[in-house]
Structure formats: structure tokens, C-alpha cells
Amino acid sequence: MTPEDILSHPARVLTTAQREAYFRDGFVTVEGAIPADWLEKLQQTSDRLLDESRGVTASNDAYDLGPEHGHEKPHVRRLRKLVDRDPVFWDFAASETSPLPDIAADLVGPGVKFHSAKLNYKWPGAGEVVKWHQDIPAWPHTNYSPVTLGVHLGQVTSAHGPLICIPGSHDGPLFFHTDADGAWTGTVSEADLEAVDLASGVEALGGPGSLVAINCRTLHGSRANSSAEVRPMALYVYSSADAFAWMPPPSPTSKTGEIVRGGPARFAHVDPRPCPVPPNWEEIGYGSIFTAQGVTRRRRVETKTG
Ligand SMILES: O=C(O)CCC(=O)C(=O)O
């Protein structure tokens, strides 16, 4: 579906201005998107799983652990395959009472397919950055409807290492996310970034329950958390029902491919714009963006905001 087709369907949760901003800029932030009862359930479940991580000593299917992880001080960088960690996370992704799939429908059209979900934590002092990247080169689809809905479980200010999106980059080129030898790096090369106006980046800020929707082509990243609090952000990916993955997903869940709103598509929508071919994750495995990118400080983003 084109943006015009999608906008011709009545909005369920977002305003017309928010939907139009998403299609114009490639992202939109929405303050107060998630009601308090849902937020509380998500926060409590996240806290419990963080507590349970104290007994885990190495990264596994559930936890991506940072180098400082220990029983006394959990350092979980990511909860993987979120919808398989606790039923609350799948209810939030799919149930009739959750606003999340309706927000997705406002951005991809009435037929909504679930792709994947994770919860990224960013710990104060850990120096974790997410380097500039686009999402779709890691999990290409027949079209560019996939959208990531990032839900802030805590307050996010400039100091918390917020997501930063480059406006309009979804209409620009798709970049390789590989090094000179063709090995996957999960990030755009310094040479390619020379052509990008990184200073135009917009921070996705907001209180607990705020949301940022990012199109799969939009260039984005985040710098280290320099605040005193952890920054937990749940990231749910959906596509239109007529989008089909043409390579194995990096982090398949038991729910990947489920239709959560509307019905299955009878035709695939194929967008002619080319997409680089990622590694076959089924063959080489996928850790997380932190393991792919390495955890290094990123000069460009740090320079931007001092
Ligand atoms: O957690 C972040 O700040 C960025 C997340 C992200 O872009 C990703 O995991 O692909």
C-alpha cells in the first residue's frame, strides 16, 4: 500500500498530523501513547526478568549480556525475542485491548503482520552506543512498510542516549552495512556517512509510555547514556500483511509472521527499490546489534550534542 492508500483508512490511535509526519520524515514521536495500565505491566515484567538475569552467567536466547553483568549488578543489554519471554509482551503486541497493533495499522494499513520484538536497556556509564544504521538491510522484505515501534518504559531525555533519527532518510538510499571485505558490521560506513546531514538528527524524547515509530529505511542510532538511570525501550516490529521477508529473520520468535490486525494478504506488494542482501542468519546466527557493531563510543553523535 502507498502512504496515500494507508491514510485513506480512518486513524485508530494516531492523529492525521502524526501519520503524515511519519510518512514525511520517516519517523514520529508520540507522547503518552501507552496507557498507564499497560505501561505498569510492561515495567513490572521487565523488572522481574532483569532480576532473574542475576542467575545467568552468559548470553543466551533470552539475554544479551554486557561485559559488566553479574549477580550483584545485572548488565542486560537486550532481552531477546521479547514475545517469548512472558505472555504480557505478546498480549501487548497483539491483543484486542492493546493500542500497539492499532498504532501499527495507522502506519502500515489495516492488515498488520508481527515480525519481532526486543527490549533494549542502556545502562548509565556502560558507554553503549548504537551506531548509525537502517533496519531493513538486516531483514529485507518485499516492500518497505516495516515499522519499529519503540516504547519508552522510563523517562528519556537527551542525557539518556535517546534514539536519533535523520529526517527524510527513508526516501534516500539504502546503505550497505558491511566492511570492505563484505562482512556484516550492522552499521553504515564512515565514507557513506560523509554524504548524510547527521546534524539534522532529531532525538526521540519523552516520558514513560511515549513512543517513537521508525520506518525500516530511516537512518538512526543512539549515543551512550550519560544520565544516572537505565533507559529501557521495548522495540516491536510490524509490517503490512502484504510484505514478505525474502531472507531468514535474524531473531525469529514463535509469533513471527502472525497477523495481528485484519487478514492475510492475497497479493504480495513488491516495491522495486533495491535492497542489499544480508548474510543468511540461519547459517551464521545473529547475536544482537551490540555484538554486531561492537560497543564503542561514536564520535559523530557525541559531537552533535556536545
Ligand atoms: O536502543 C537503541 O538506542 C537503538 C535500537 C536500535 O536501533 C536497534 O536495536 O536496532
The ligand as an ORCA input file, in Angstrom:
! r2SCAN-3c Opt
* xyz 0 1
  O      18.371      1.073     21.664
  C      18.702      1.949     20.870
  O      19.042      3.070     21.221
  C      18.671      1.720     19.384
  C      17.961      0.494     18.997
  C      18.115      0.147     17.583
  O      18.196      0.973     16.717
  C      18.173     -1.257     17.250
  O      18.236     -2.105     18.152
  O      18.147     -1.554     16.027
*
